[in-house]
Amino acid sequence: MAKDNYSYKKYARELAKKKKKEAKEQRRLDKKNVQPDNEVKNPPIGPETELTGE
């Protein structure tokens, strides 16, 4: 029976951990960037919100 290559298993675990961490960071940045888009940038100006020039 062949012996396990523990150093490769450790390397594979570290790679998986790194990918997961990068994906989490990307999701966090995407969430941070999407949040301001949900806000109203230029609200419609109506009689109640109209600014006076006085």
PyMOL Python script that loads the backbone (N, CA, C, O; Angstrom):
from pymol import cmd

cmd.read_pdbstr("""\
ATOM      1  N   MET A   1       0.843  -1.169   0.000  1.00  0.00           N
ATOM      2  CA  MET A   1       0.000   0.000   0.000  1.00  0.00           C
ATOM      3  C   MET A   1       0.900   1.249   0.000  1.00  0.00           C
ATOM      4  O   MET A   1       1.938   1.275   0.662  1.00  0.00           O
ATOM      5  N   ALA A   2       0.496   2.255  -0.735  1.00  0.00           N
ATOM      6  CA  ALA A   2       1.294   3.472  -0.856  1.00  0.00           C
ATOM      7  C   ALA A   2       1.154   4.335   0.397  1.00  0.00           C
ATOM      8  O   ALA A   2       0.123   4.332   1.069  1.00  0.00           O
ATOM      9  N   LYS A   3       2.219   5.067   0.683  1.00  0.00           N
ATOM     10  CA  LYS A   3       2.203   5.961   1.837  1.00  0.00           C
ATOM     11  C   LYS A   3       1.525   7.277   1.453  1.00  0.00           C
ATOM     12  O   LYS A   3       1.595   7.720   0.307  1.00  0.00           O
ATOM     13  N   ASP A   4       0.876   7.883   2.429  1.00  0.00           N
ATOM     14  CA  ASP A   4       0.261   9.186   2.200  1.00  0.00           C
ATOM     15  C   ASP A   4       1.335  10.257   2.078  1.00  0.00           C
ATOM     16  O   ASP A   4       2.360  10.217   2.759  1.00  0.00           O
ATOM     17  N   ASN A   5       1.080  11.198   1.210  1.00  0.00           N
ATOM     18  CA  ASN A   5       1.991  12.325   1.045  1.00  0.00           C
ATOM     19  C   ASN A   5       1.440  13.474   1.900  1.00  0.00           C
ATOM     20  O   ASN A   5       0.668  14.305   1.420  1.00  0.00           O
ATOM     21  N   TYR A   6       1.847  13.505   3.158  1.00  0.00           N
ATOM     22  CA  TYR A   6       1.296  14.474   4.095  1.00  0.00           C
ATOM     23  C   TYR A   6       1.644  15.912   3.729  1.00  0.00           C
ATOM     24  O   TYR A   6       0.848  16.823   3.960  1.00  0.00           O
ATOM     25  N   SER A   7       2.815  16.117   3.165  1.00  0.00           N
ATOM     26  CA  SER A   7       3.178  17.488   2.801  1.00  0.00           C
ATOM     27  C   SER A   7       2.263  18.006   1.694  1.00  0.00           C
ATOM     28  O   SER A   7       1.926  19.190   1.680  1.00  0.00           O
ATOM     29  N   TYR A   8       1.855  17.135   0.763  1.00  0.00           N
ATOM     30  CA  TYR A   8       0.927  17.561  -0.284  1.00  0.00           C
ATOM     31  C   TYR A   8      -0.448  17.846   0.309  1.00  0.00           C
ATOM     32  O   TYR A   8      -1.106  18.813  -0.075  1.00  0.00           O
ATOM     33  N   LYS A   9      -0.881  17.004   1.248  1.00  0.00           N
ATOM     34  CA  LYS A   9      -2.179  17.227   1.885  1.00  0.00           C
ATOM     35  C   LYS A   9      -2.187  18.565   2.623  1.00  0.00           C
ATOM     36  O   LYS A   9      -3.172  19.303   2.577  1.00  0.00           O
ATOM     37  N   LYS A  10      -1.087  18.867   3.298  1.00  0.00           N
ATOM     38  CA  LYS A  10      -0.981  20.143   4.010  1.00  0.00           C
ATOM     39  C   LYS A  10      -1.019  21.295   3.013  1.00  0.00           C
ATOM     40  O   LYS A  10      -1.699  22.295   3.242  1.00  0.00           O
ATOM     41  N   TYR A  11      -0.294  21.158   1.913  1.00  0.00           N
ATOM     42  CA  TYR A  11      -0.276  22.177   0.865  1.00  0.00           C
ATOM     43  C   TYR A  11      -1.681  22.380   0.298  1.00  0.00           C
ATOM     44  O   TYR A  11      -2.108  23.514   0.085  1.00  0.00           O
ATOM     45  N   ALA A  12      -2.399  21.282   0.054  1.00  0.00           N
ATOM     46  CA  ALA A  12      -3.756  21.367  -0.488  1.00  0.00           C
ATOM     47  C   ALA A  12      -4.691  22.057   0.505  1.00  0.00           C
ATOM     48  O   ALA A  12      -5.531  22.863   0.107  1.00  0.00           O
ATOM     49  N   ARG A  13      -4.550  21.747   1.794  1.00  0.00           N
ATOM     50  CA  ARG A  13      -5.378  22.402   2.817  1.00  0.00           C
ATOM     51  C   ARG A  13      -5.091  23.894   2.861  1.00  0.00           C
ATOM     52  O   ARG A  13      -6.013  24.704   2.954  1.00  0.00           O
ATOM     53  N   GLU A  14      -3.811  24.262   2.795  1.00  0.00           N
ATOM     54  CA  GLU A  14      -3.441  25.679   2.824  1.00  0.00           C
ATOM     55  C   GLU A  14      -3.979  26.415   1.604  1.00  0.00           C
ATOM     56  O   GLU A  14      -4.445  27.549   1.715  1.00  0.00           O
ATOM     57  N   LEU A  15      -3.915  25.767   0.428  1.00  0.00           N
ATOM     58  CA  LEU A  15      -4.467  26.382  -0.783  1.00  0.00           C
ATOM     59  C   LEU A  15      -5.967  26.586  -0.652  1.00  0.00           C
ATOM     60  O   LEU A  15      -6.479  27.649  -1.001  1.00  0.00           O
ATOM     61  N   ALA A  16      -6.676  25.583  -0.154  1.00  0.00           N
ATOM     62  CA  ALA A  16      -8.123  25.681   0.018  1.00  0.00           C
ATOM     63  C   ALA A  16      -8.469  26.794   1.000  1.00  0.00           C
ATOM     64  O   ALA A  16      -9.417  27.549   0.784  1.00  0.00           O
ATOM     65  N   LYS A  17      -7.699  26.890   2.075  1.00  0.00           N
ATOM     66  CA  LYS A  17      -7.933  27.927   3.076  1.00  0.00           C
ATOM     67  C   LYS A  17      -7.706  29.310   2.471  1.00  0.00           C
ATOM     68  O   LYS A  17      -8.467  30.243   2.731  1.00  0.00           O
ATOM     69  N   LYS A  18      -6.651  29.435   1.662  1.00  0.00           N
ATOM     70  CA  LYS A  18      -6.333  30.715   1.027  1.00  0.00           C
ATOM     71  C   LYS A  18      -7.429  31.122   0.037  1.00  0.00           C
ATOM     72  O   LYS A  18      -7.834  32.284  -0.001  1.00  0.00           O
ATOM     73  N   LYS A  19      -7.908  30.156  -0.768  1.00  0.00           N
ATOM     74  CA  LYS A  19      -8.983  30.451  -1.721  1.00  0.00           C
ATOM     75  C   LYS A  19     -10.251  30.883  -0.999  1.00  0.00           C
ATOM     76  O   LYS A  19     -10.920  31.828  -1.417  1.00  0.00           O
ATOM     77  N   LYS A  20     -10.579  30.189   0.085  1.00  0.00           N
ATOM     78  CA  LYS A  20     -11.775  30.520   0.850  1.00  0.00           C
ATOM     79  C   LYS A  20     -11.662  31.921   1.440  1.00  0.00           C
ATOM     80  O   LYS A  20     -12.628  32.684   1.428  1.00  0.00           O
ATOM     81  N   LYS A  21     -10.484  32.257   1.956  1.00  0.00           N
ATOM     82  CA  LYS A  21     -10.262  33.577   2.543  1.00  0.00           C
ATOM     83  C   LYS A  21     -10.386  34.668   1.478  1.00  0.00           C
ATOM     84  O   LYS A  21     -10.996  35.708   1.726  1.00  0.00           O
ATOM     85  N   GLU A  22      -9.809  34.437   0.290  1.00  0.00           N
ATOM     86  CA  GLU A  22      -9.898  35.414  -0.792  1.00  0.00           C
ATOM     87  C   GLU A  22     -11.341  35.583  -1.260  1.00  0.00           C
ATOM     88  O   GLU A  22     -11.770  36.702  -1.544  1.00  0.00           O
ATOM     89  N   ALA A  23     -12.090  34.490  -1.344  1.00  0.00           N
ATOM     90  CA  ALA A  23     -13.494  34.567  -1.755  1.00  0.00           C
ATOM     91  C   ALA A  23     -14.298  35.366  -0.733  1.00  0.00           C
ATOM     92  O   ALA A  23     -15.152  36.173  -1.100  1.00  0.00           O
ATOM     93  N   LYS A  24     -14.025  35.140   0.535  1.00  0.00           N
ATOM     94  CA  LYS A  24     -14.724  35.867   1.593  1.00  0.00           C
ATOM     95  C   LYS A  24     -14.400  37.353   1.512  1.00  0.00           C
ATOM     96  O   LYS A  24     -15.295  38.188   1.641  1.00  0.00           O
ATOM     97  N   GLU A  25     -13.143  37.690   1.302  1.00  0.00           N
ATOM     98  CA  GLU A  25     -12.726  39.086   1.176  1.00  0.00           C
ATOM     99  C   GLU A  25     -13.395  39.739  -0.034  1.00  0.00           C
ATOM    100  O   GLU A  25     -13.826  40.889   0.042  1.00  0.00           O
ATOM    101  N   GLN A  26     -13.481  39.012  -1.145  1.00  0.00           N
ATOM    102  CA  GLN A  26     -14.116  39.545  -2.349  1.00  0.00           C
ATOM    103  C   GLN A  26     -15.606  39.791  -2.112  1.00  0.00           C
ATOM    104  O   GLN A  26     -16.143  40.816  -2.534  1.00  0.00           O
ATOM    105  N   ARG A  27     -16.276  38.848  -1.434  1.00  0.00           N
ATOM    106  CA  ARG A  27     -17.699  39.032  -1.124  1.00  0.00           C
ATOM    107  C   ARG A  27     -17.887  40.251  -0.236  1.00  0.00           C
ATOM    108  O   ARG A  27     -18.833  41.017  -0.417  1.00  0.00           O
ATOM    109  N   ARG A  28     -16.984  40.430   0.726  1.00  0.00           N
ATOM    110  CA  ARG A  28     -17.084  41.574   1.626  1.00  0.00           C
ATOM    111  C   ARG A  28     -16.919  42.884   0.855  1.00  0.00           C
ATOM    112  O   ARG A  28     -17.657  43.841   1.090  1.00  0.00           O
ATOM    113  N   LEU A  29     -15.954  42.926  -0.061  1.00  0.00           N
ATOM    114  CA  LEU A  29     -15.738  44.132  -0.860  1.00  0.00           C
ATOM    115  C   LEU A  29     -16.905  44.385  -1.803  1.00  0.00           C
ATOM    116  O   LEU A  29     -17.318  45.530  -1.986  1.00  0.00           O
ATOM    117  N   ASP A  30     -17.441  43.320  -2.406  1.00  0.00           N
ATOM    118  CA  ASP A  30     -18.593  43.471  -3.291  1.00  0.00           C
ATOM    119  C   ASP A  30     -19.790  44.014  -2.523  1.00  0.00           C
ATOM    120  O   ASP A  30     -20.501  44.892  -3.012  1.00  0.00           O
ATOM    121  N   LYS A  31     -20.009  43.498  -1.332  1.00  0.00           N
ATOM    122  CA  LYS A  31     -21.125  43.956  -0.510  1.00  0.00           C
ATOM    123  C   LYS A  31     -20.936  45.425  -0.145  1.00  0.00           C
ATOM    124  O   LYS A  31     -21.891  46.201  -0.141  1.00  0.00           O
ATOM    125  N   LYS A  32     -19.707  45.795   0.159  1.00  0.00           N
ATOM    126  CA  LYS A  32     -19.400  47.180   0.523  1.00  0.00           C
ATOM    127  C   LYS A  32     -19.629  48.111  -0.670  1.00  0.00           C
ATOM    128  O   LYS A  32     -20.126  49.223  -0.493  1.00  0.00           O
ATOM    129  N   ASN A  33     -19.276  47.674  -1.878  1.00  0.00           N
ATOM    130  CA  ASN A  33     -19.430  48.500  -3.071  1.00  0.00           C
ATOM    131  C   ASN A  33     -20.871  48.561  -3.550  1.00  0.00           C
ATOM    132  O   ASN A  33     -21.267  49.567  -4.140  1.00  0.00           O
ATOM    133  N   VAL A  34     -21.664  47.537  -3.324  1.00  0.00           N
ATOM    134  CA  VAL A  34     -23.049  47.498  -3.795  1.00  0.00           C
ATOM    135  C   VAL A  34     -23.945  48.331  -2.900  1.00  0.00           C
ATOM    136  O   VAL A  34     -24.926  48.901  -3.377  1.00  0.00           O
ATOM    137  N   GLN A  35     -23.640  48.416  -1.637  1.00  0.00           N
ATOM    138  CA  GLN A  35     -24.487  49.088  -0.678  1.00  0.00           C
ATOM    139  C   GLN A  35     -24.810  50.537  -1.064  1.00  0.00           C
ATOM    140  O   GLN A  35     -25.984  50.903  -0.992  1.00  0.00           O
ATOM    141  N   PRO A  36     -23.856  51.392  -1.470  1.00  0.00           N
ATOM    142  CA  PRO A  36     -24.197  52.768  -1.838  1.00  0.00           C
ATOM    143  C   PRO A  36     -25.091  52.856  -3.076  1.00  0.00           C
ATOM    144  O   PRO A  36     -25.825  53.834  -3.223  1.00  0.00           O
ATOM    145  N   ASP A  37     -25.051  51.866  -3.968  1.00  0.00           N
ATOM    146  CA  ASP A  37     -25.876  51.893  -5.163  1.00  0.00           C
ATOM    147  C   ASP A  37     -27.354  51.770  -4.827  1.00  0.00           C
ATOM    148  O   ASP A  37     -28.196  52.204  -5.614  1.00  0.00           O
ATOM    149  N   ASN A  38     -27.690  51.195  -3.687  1.00  0.00           N
ATOM    150  CA  ASN A  38     -29.082  51.033  -3.301  1.00  0.00           C
ATOM    151  C   ASN A  38     -29.686  52.346  -2.815  1.00  0.00           C
ATOM    152  O   ASN A  38     -30.908  52.494  -2.800  1.00  0.00           O
ATOM    153  N   GLU A  39     -28.858  53.285  -2.422  1.00  0.00           N
ATOM    154  CA  GLU A  39     -29.346  54.572  -1.952  1.00  0.00           C
ATOM    155  C   GLU A  39     -29.751  55.436  -3.146  1.00  0.00           C
ATOM    156  O   GLU A  39     -29.270  55.238  -4.261  1.00  0.00           O
ATOM    157  N   VAL A  40     -30.630  56.383  -2.896  1.00  0.00           N
ATOM    158  CA  VAL A  40     -31.055  57.299  -3.951  1.00  0.00           C
ATOM    159  C   VAL A  40     -29.991  58.383  -4.070  1.00  0.00           C
ATOM    160  O   VAL A  40     -29.734  59.113  -3.112  1.00  0.00           O
ATOM    161  N   LYS A  41     -29.373  58.489  -5.249  1.00  0.00           N
ATOM    162  CA  LYS A  41     -28.295  59.456  -5.444  1.00  0.00           C
ATOM    163  C   LYS A  41     -28.848  60.867  -5.640  1.00  0.00           C
ATOM    164  O   LYS A  41     -28.401  61.804  -4.979  1.00  0.00           O
ATOM    165  N   ASN A  42     -29.811  61.025  -6.539  1.00  0.00           N
ATOM    166  CA  ASN A  42     -30.406  62.322  -6.829  1.00  0.00           C
ATOM    167  C   ASN A  42     -31.911  62.236  -6.590  1.00  0.00           C
ATOM    168  O   ASN A  42     -32.653  61.852  -7.494  1.00  0.00           O
ATOM    169  N   PRO A  43     -32.373  62.582  -5.397  1.00  0.00           N
ATOM    170  CA  PRO A  43     -33.809  62.494  -5.138  1.00  0.00           C
ATOM    171  C   PRO A  43     -34.553  63.512  -5.992  1.00  0.00           C
ATOM    172  O   PRO A  43     -34.029  64.593  -6.260  1.00  0.00           O
ATOM    173  N   PRO A  44     -35.754  63.184  -6.418  1.00  0.00           N
ATOM    174  CA  PRO A  44     -36.519  64.134  -7.241  1.00  0.00           C
ATOM    175  C   PRO A  44     -36.836  65.387  -6.430  1.00  0.00           C
ATOM    176  O   PRO A  44     -37.174  65.312  -5.249  1.00  0.00           O
ATOM    177  N   ILE A  45     -36.720  66.532  -7.084  1.00  0.00           N
ATOM    178  CA  ILE A  45     -36.985  67.798  -6.412  1.00  0.00           C
ATOM    179  C   ILE A  45     -38.445  68.148  -6.633  1.00  0.00           C
ATOM    180  O   ILE A  45     -38.887  68.341  -7.766  1.00  0.00           O
ATOM    181  N   GLY A  46     -39.171  68.224  -5.562  1.00  0.00           N
ATOM    182  CA  GLY A  46     -40.589  68.566  -5.605  1.00  0.00           C
ATOM    183  C   GLY A  46     -40.819  69.814  -4.776  1.00  0.00           C
ATOM    184  O   GLY A  46     -39.869  70.386  -4.240  1.00  0.00           O
ATOM    185  N   PRO A  47     -42.052  70.240  -4.664  1.00  0.00           N
ATOM    186  CA  PRO A  47     -42.343  71.459  -3.891  1.00  0.00           C
ATOM    187  C   PRO A  47     -41.905  71.345  -2.427  1.00  0.00           C
ATOM    188  O   PRO A  47     -41.512  72.343  -1.824  1.00  0.00           O
ATOM    189  N   GLU A  48     -41.968  70.144  -1.854  1.00  0.00           N
ATOM    190  CA  GLU A  48     -41.593  70.002  -0.450  1.00  0.00           C
ATOM    191  C   GLU A  48     -40.080  69.927  -0.259  1.00  0.00           C
ATOM    192  O   GLU A  48     -39.597  70.195   0.841  1.00  0.00           O
ATOM    193  N   THR A  49     -39.312  69.569  -1.302  1.00  0.00           N
ATOM    194  CA  THR A  49     -37.860  69.459  -1.164  1.00  0.00           C
ATOM    195  C   THR A  49     -37.122  70.548  -1.930  1.00  0.00           C
ATOM    196  O   THR A  49     -35.891  70.583  -1.912  1.00  0.00           O
ATOM    197  N   GLU A  50     -37.838  71.426  -2.594  1.00  0.00           N
ATOM    198  CA  GLU A  50     -37.210  72.450  -3.420  1.00  0.00           C
ATOM    199  C   GLU A  50     -36.476  73.469  -2.545  1.00  0.00           C
ATOM    200  O   GLU A  50     -37.002  73.914  -1.525  1.00  0.00           O
ATOM    201  N   LEU A  51     -35.272  73.828  -2.947  1.00  0.00           N
ATOM    202  CA  LEU A  51     -34.486  74.805  -2.211  1.00  0.00           C
ATOM    203  C   LEU A  51     -34.838  76.210  -2.685  1.00  0.00           C
ATOM    204  O   LEU A  51     -35.075  76.436  -3.872  1.00  0.00           O
ATOM    205  N   THR A  52     -34.868  77.144  -1.750  1.00  0.00           N
ATOM    206  CA  THR A  52     -35.151  78.532  -2.126  1.00  0.00           C
ATOM    207  C   THR A  52     -33.845  79.291  -2.258  1.00  0.00           C
ATOM    208  O   THR A  52     -32.860  78.952  -1.602  1.00  0.00           O
ATOM    209  N   GLY A  53     -33.827  80.294  -3.084  1.00  0.00           N
ATOM    210  CA  GLY A  53     -32.612  81.053  -3.344  1.00  0.00           C
ATOM    211  C   GLY A  53     -32.453  82.259  -2.458  1.00  0.00           C
ATOM    212  O   GLY A  53     -31.678  83.156  -2.791  1.00  0.00           O
ATOM    213  N   GLU A  54     -33.150  82.323  -1.350  1.00  0.00           N
ATOM    214  CA  GLU A  54     -33.076  83.489  -0.474  1.00  0.00           C
ATOM    215  C   GLU A  54     -31.830  83.515   0.339  1.00  0.00           C
ATOM    216  O   GLU A  54     -31.626  84.439   1.125  1.00  0.00           O
TER     217      GLU A  54
END
""", "prot")
cmd.dss("prot")
cmd.show_as("cartoon", "prot")
cmd.util.cbc("prot")
cmd.orient("prot")
